Amino acid sequence: MCIRDRFYPCEDEQVGGRWVEKVDDDRIWGCSKCFWIHRSDVAKALLEVFEALGIATVDELEERLPELKELFVRLKAKYPPKPRK
């Protein structure tokens, strides 16, 4: 599992994701156009925070999901999403 998978589904259209209609009229969160978490400044800041919190493995992320959601919000405030042109 990838670290960025911990933020899925963020359900935040500001970062490039969107709801996708499925054939059965259900919806699924699509992050194929996500641009924000992949920016070098955001990724670097995220890794620095993980290091500061002592998070070294993906397993540790599982145990700290509520913190990750708050981290997502704080990083968005510090590094506002700006769509690629």
Long-range contacts (C-beta under 8 A, 24 or more apart in sequence): 1-58, 2-58, 3-46, 3-50, 3-58, 3-61, 4-37, 4-38, 6-58, 6-61, 6-62, 6-65, 6-68, 7-37, 7-68, 7-72, 10-72, 12-72, 12-76, 14-76, 14-81, 15-76, 15-81, 16-81, 16-83, 35-81, 35-83, 35-84, 36-76, 36-79, 36-81, 39-79, 41-79, 42-75, 42-79, 45-75, 45-78, 45-79, 46-71, 46-75, 49-75
